[in-house]
Amino acid sequence: MTLDPATAVLLSVGVGGASTALALVPATAIAWLLASRQFRGKAILSALVMAPLVLQPVVTGLLLLRCFGRTTPLGGALAAIGLPVTFST
């Protein structure tokens, strides 16, 4: 493992760019839906969208560990196909 700061910055920029690109289309569709339509469950969807912005990162991290941990069905399935989630012991 290298401790070069430039490598860390490039990794951060790459991960940030990739996550933004992957989220752009579904996020835009959900934003359009929430802004332009009235439907049953709109308040729940709005709360789900706002939750990561309101909750502290620690709570979000705990939720992710509860969803993707090695002892959960989803985390176990990911580990079985060779995609273990980091820090999910």
N, CA, C and O of each residue as an XYZ file, in Angstrom:
356
protein
N       0.841     -1.171      0.000
C       0.000      0.000      0.000
C       0.887      1.236      0.000
O       1.842      1.330      0.772
N       0.568      2.161     -0.857
C       1.343      3.389     -0.937
C       0.694      4.486     -0.088
O      -0.530      4.532      0.039
N       1.487      5.341      0.475
C       0.987      6.427      1.309
C       1.076      7.780      0.602
O       1.068      8.827      1.249
N       1.158      7.750     -0.701
C       1.276      8.962     -1.497
C      -0.031      9.757     -1.450
O      -1.086      9.224     -1.795
N       0.023     11.030     -1.026
C      -1.201     11.839     -0.959
C      -1.889     12.011     -2.312
O      -3.116     12.085     -2.383
N      -1.107     12.074     -3.374
C      -1.699     12.236     -4.704
C      -2.570     11.038     -5.059
O      -3.613     11.193     -5.694
N      -2.147      9.845     -4.651
C      -2.934      8.644     -4.911
C      -4.266      8.716     -4.175
O      -5.303      8.352     -4.729
N      -4.242      9.183     -2.934
C      -5.473      9.313     -2.153
C      -6.409     10.333     -2.789
O      -7.617     10.106     -2.855
N      -5.872     11.440     -3.250
C      -6.697     12.471     -3.880
C      -7.304     11.931     -5.176
O      -8.494     12.120     -5.428
N      -6.498     11.264     -5.993
C      -7.016     10.705     -7.245
C      -8.094      9.663     -6.991
O      -9.092      9.616     -7.710
N      -7.902      8.830     -5.977
C      -8.907      7.837     -5.630
C     -10.204      8.524     -5.191
O     -11.290      8.124     -5.611
N     -10.095      9.544     -4.358
C     -11.277     10.275     -3.885
C     -12.022     10.930     -5.040
O     -13.249     10.862     -5.112
N     -11.286     11.557     -5.934
C     -11.914     12.205     -7.087
C     -12.567     11.161     -7.988
O     -13.669     11.381     -8.489
N     -11.907     10.042     -8.195
C     -12.466      8.982     -9.038
C     -13.735      8.387     -8.450
O     -14.723      8.195     -9.158
N     -13.709      8.097     -7.154
C     -14.892      7.528     -6.500
C     -16.024      8.545     -6.483
O     -17.177      8.193     -6.733
N     -15.708      9.802     -6.192
C     -16.737     10.844     -6.201
C     -17.356     11.032     -7.572
O     -18.573     11.170     -7.696
N     -16.524     11.037     -8.599
C     -17.032     11.180     -9.959
C     -17.891     10.010    -10.399
O     -18.931     10.191    -11.031
N     -17.449      8.809    -10.061
C     -18.212      7.612    -10.432
C     -19.552      7.561     -9.712
O     -20.571      7.231    -10.319
N     -19.556      7.885     -8.424
C     -20.816      7.847     -7.681
C     -21.778      8.923     -8.170
O     -22.987      8.699     -8.214
N     -21.256     10.080     -8.533
C     -22.104     11.140     -9.080
C     -22.694     10.711    -10.417
O     -23.882     10.916    -10.666
N     -21.880     10.123    -11.270
C     -22.358      9.670    -12.579
C     -23.426      8.590    -12.431
O     -24.417      8.593    -13.161
N     -23.230      7.668    -11.492
C     -24.205      6.593    -11.300
C     -25.513      7.100    -10.694
O     -26.577      6.551    -10.978
N     -25.444      8.125     -9.874
C     -26.641      8.627     -9.201
C     -27.390      9.679    -10.002
O     -28.536      9.989     -9.676
N     -26.788     10.230    -11.026
C     -27.368     11.360    -11.743
C     -28.737     11.051    -12.341
O     -29.682     11.810    -12.126
N     -28.864      9.973    -13.072
C     -30.132      9.673    -13.745
C     -31.235      9.324    -12.746
O     -32.309      9.921    -12.812
N     -31.016      8.372    -11.814
C     -32.109      8.082    -10.874
C     -32.442      9.268     -9.966
O     -33.608      9.475     -9.631
N     -31.450     10.037     -9.569
C     -31.715     11.193     -8.706
C     -32.538     12.247     -9.440
O     -33.451     12.836     -8.862
N     -32.222     12.484    -10.697
C     -32.987     13.453    -11.481
C     -34.419     12.979    -11.676
O     -35.354     13.776    -11.598
N     -34.597     11.688    -11.928
C     -35.945     11.136    -12.107
C     -36.763     11.248    -10.821
O     -37.939     11.610    -10.867
N     -36.162     10.946     -9.692
C     -36.871     11.047     -8.419
C     -37.192     12.501     -8.097
O     -38.284     12.799     -7.614
N     -36.259     13.407     -8.357
C     -36.506     14.833     -8.120
C     -37.659     15.335     -8.981
O     -38.523     16.068     -8.499
N     -37.674     14.949    -10.231
C     -38.769     15.344    -11.124
C     -40.093     14.788    -10.618
O     -41.099     15.498    -10.598
N     -40.097     13.531    -10.213
C     -41.308     12.892     -9.708
C     -41.837     13.617     -8.469
O     -43.031     13.900     -8.370
N     -40.947     13.913     -7.534
C     -41.369     14.596     -6.305
C     -41.855     16.018     -6.572
O     -42.763     16.500     -5.894
N     -41.264     16.683     -7.544
C     -41.626     18.072     -7.813
C     -42.876     18.221     -8.668
O     -43.567     19.236     -8.578
N     -43.172     17.239     -9.485
C     -44.236     17.443    -10.468
C     -45.483     16.600    -10.266
O     -46.496     16.857    -10.916
N     -45.448     15.623     -9.409
C     -46.593     14.710     -9.273
C     -47.073     14.626     -7.835
O     -46.315     14.837     -6.889
N     -48.348     14.313     -7.699
C     -48.937     13.965     -6.410
C     -49.257     12.479     -6.464
O     -49.924     12.029     -7.396
N     -48.800     11.715     -5.497
C     -49.054     10.277     -5.500
C     -49.008      9.749     -4.081
O     -48.450     10.381     -3.184
N     -49.595      8.598     -3.894
C     -49.602      7.954     -2.586
C     -48.166      7.530     -2.256
O     -47.487      6.909     -3.074
N     -47.726      7.869     -1.071
C     -46.383      7.525     -0.641
C     -45.348      8.599     -0.930
O     -44.153      8.383     -0.730
N     -45.800      9.754     -1.397
C     -44.863     10.832     -1.724
C     -44.094     11.293     -0.487
O     -42.899     11.580     -0.570
N     -44.766     11.364      0.644
C     -44.099     11.797      1.878
C     -43.021     10.799      2.301
O     -41.961     11.192      2.788
N     -43.294      9.519      2.115
C     -42.310      8.490      2.474
C     -41.099      8.586      1.551
O     -39.961      8.544      2.019
N     -41.330      8.716      0.248
C     -40.226      8.842     -0.700
C     -39.405     10.098     -0.409
O     -38.175     10.070     -0.461
N     -40.086     11.187     -0.107
C     -39.382     12.422      0.230
C     -38.532     12.246      1.486
O     -37.403     12.731      1.547
N     -39.071     11.555      2.480
C     -38.309     11.300      3.707
C     -37.090     10.427      3.425
O     -36.024     10.659      3.996
N     -37.230      9.433      2.559
C     -36.095      8.579      2.204
C     -35.011      9.363      1.466
O     -33.820      9.111      1.651
N     -35.423     10.298      0.642
C     -34.458     11.123     -0.081
C     -33.730     12.068      0.876
O     -32.526     12.287      0.739
N     -34.455     12.623      1.836
C     -33.882     13.603      2.754
C     -33.099     12.975      3.899
O     -32.256     13.643      4.498
N     -33.353     11.716      4.215
C     -32.730     11.075      5.378
C     -31.197     11.164      5.383
O     -30.632     11.527      6.414
N     -30.502     10.855      4.291
C     -29.038     10.957      4.334
C     -28.532     12.379      4.553
O     -27.427     12.573      5.059
N     -29.327     13.368      4.178
C     -28.921     14.747      4.381
C     -29.133     15.191      5.823
O     -28.430     16.074      6.315
N     -30.098     14.580      6.495
C     -30.461     14.989      7.847
C     -29.717     14.175      8.897
O     -29.242     14.722      9.893
N     -29.617     12.875      8.674
C     -28.975     11.998      9.650
C     -27.470     12.220      9.674
O     -26.859     12.571      8.665
N     -26.902     12.013     10.820
C     -25.451     12.120     10.924
C     -24.798     10.981     10.140
O     -25.383      9.905     10.020
N     -23.606     11.202      9.609
C     -22.917     10.149      8.859
C     -22.708      8.869      9.658
O     -22.675      7.782      9.082
N     -22.570      8.981     10.958
C     -22.373      7.779     11.782
C     -23.599      6.890     11.727
O     -23.484      5.668     11.637
N     -24.773      7.501     11.782
C     -26.017      6.731     11.727
C     -26.164      6.078     10.357
O     -26.575      4.922     10.255
N     -25.831      6.815      9.315
C     -25.894      6.260      7.967
C     -24.908      5.109      7.817
O     -25.233      4.090      7.207
N     -23.709      5.263      8.367
C     -22.726      4.182      8.321
C     -23.208      2.944      9.055
O     -23.013      1.824      8.582
N     -23.830      3.136     10.198
C     -24.370      2.001     10.948
C     -25.458      1.302     10.151
O     -25.515      0.072     10.125
N     -26.320      2.073      9.502
C     -27.369      1.493      8.674
C     -26.764      0.689      7.521
O     -27.233     -0.408      7.217
N     -25.732      1.228      6.886
C     -25.084      0.495      5.789
C     -24.459     -0.804      6.279
O     -24.533     -1.828      5.600
N     -23.836     -0.762      7.468
C     -23.269     -1.990      8.021
C     -24.352     -3.006      8.338
O     -24.157     -4.207      8.145
N     -25.489     -2.532      8.821
C     -26.609     -3.432      9.113
C     -27.165     -4.055      7.836
O     -27.674     -5.175      7.866
N     -27.071     -3.344      6.720
C     -27.578     -3.858      5.446
C     -26.567     -4.747      4.728
O     -26.935     -5.763      4.138
N     -25.283     -4.358      4.780
C     -24.270     -5.037      3.980
C     -23.252     -5.817      4.798
O     -22.272     -6.300      4.230
N     -23.438     -5.961      6.092
C     -22.501     -6.709      6.928
C     -22.412     -8.170      6.501
O     -23.324     -8.687      5.856
N     -21.333     -8.824      6.855
C     -21.122    -10.219      6.431
C     -22.167    -11.174      6.967
O     -22.411    -12.222      6.368
N     -22.791    -10.831      8.091
C     -23.793    -11.729      8.669
C     -25.190    -11.479      8.122
O     -26.124    -12.194      8.485
N     -25.356    -10.486      7.262
C     -26.666    -10.224      6.674
C     -26.805    -11.005      5.372
O     -25.800    -11.371      4.762
N     -28.027    -11.262      4.944
C     -28.211    -12.000      3.684
C     -27.561    -11.299      2.484
O     -26.927    -11.950      1.654
N     -27.718     -9.986      2.394
C     -27.138     -9.261      1.261
C     -25.616     -9.236      1.331
O     -24.943     -9.463      0.326
N     -25.071     -8.961      2.512
C     -23.619     -8.951      2.674
C     -23.002    -10.314      2.437
O     -21.939    -10.422      1.825
N     -23.668    -11.362      2.921
C     -23.183    -12.726      2.689
C     -23.191    -13.093      1.213
O     -22.268    -13.742      0.721
N     -24.237    -12.675      0.512
C     -24.323    -12.956     -0.923
C     -23.225    -12.223     -1.687
O     -22.625    -12.781     -2.606
N     -22.963    -10.969     -1.309
C     -21.890    -10.223     -1.971
C     -20.526    -10.853     -1.705
O     -19.692    -10.942     -2.607
N     -20.300    -11.289     -0.465
C     -19.024    -11.932     -0.134
C     -18.879    -13.256     -0.874
O     -17.774    -13.622     -1.274
N     -19.979    -13.974     -1.060
C     -19.929    -15.271     -1.736
C     -19.535    -15.150     -3.203
O     -18.926    -16.059     -3.765
N     -19.888    -14.015     -3.825
C     -19.518    -13.845     -5.237
C     -18.231    -13.043     -5.395
O     -17.873    -12.630     -6.498
N     -17.544    -12.829     -4.279
C     -16.241    -12.170     -4.346
C     -16.275    -10.664     -4.225
O     -15.309    -10.002     -4.604
N     -17.358    -10.098     -3.706
C     -17.467     -8.651     -3.531
C     -17.718     -8.316     -2.058
O     -18.769     -7.775     -1.715
N     -16.763     -8.632     -1.195
C     -16.999     -8.331      0.221
C     -16.991     -6.826      0.460
O     -16.256     -6.085     -0.192
N     -17.810     -6.391      1.393
C     -17.891     -4.975      1.740
C     -16.834     -4.669      2.781
O     -16.759     -5.345      3.808
N     -16.017     -3.658      2.529
C     -14.944     -3.277      3.430
C     -15.507     -2.841      4.774
O     -16.567     -2.218      4.829
N     -14.814     -3.159      5.848
C     -15.182     -2.786      7.211
C     -16.523     -3.384      7.639
O     -17.224     -2.791      8.459
N     -16.879     -4.521      7.109
C     -18.173     -5.126      7.476
C     -17.975     -6.408      8.271
O     -18.645     -7.410      8.023
N     -17.054     -6.374      9.226
C     -16.796     -7.565     10.032
C     -17.871     -7.759     11.064
O     -17.819     -8.716     11.837
